Amino acid sequence: MVTIITLGVIGVVIAAVVGIILFLVGIPLMIIGSILPWVLTLVGVVMLIKAALDKPFRWENFIPGLVALLASGLLRWLF
């Protein structure tokens, strides 16, 4: 009887600790997930401006900026 009560208390404590840990890990992930599309858009625009101002002008320099903008659009569409 005592071991069943002890195991029950241990189970409740473990569940509470795991819940708290998941909550503390989830908050930064939610913040990153909400800010990431905006940051990707900003980075994409800056990279496109930089590619446009590079000398000599090459079309390949636009690829990273376009990928960042596409990734931003994909993240906004998914979430």
C-alpha positions, 0 to 999 in steps of 0.5 A: 500500500505504501509503495503504491502511494509512493509510486503515485507521488513520484509519478505526479512529481515527474509529470509536473517536472516534465511539463515545466521543462517542456513549457520552458523549452516551448516558449523560446521556440514559439518566439523564434517561430513567430519572429523567423519569417520577419527576419527572413524577409528582412535578410532577403531584402538586404541580400537582394539590395547587396546583390544589385549593388555588387560590381560586377553584376551577376545574376547568381548573387540574387539566389541567396536573397530569393531563397530567404524570401521564398523560405519566409513566404513558405513559413508564413503560408505553413503557419 
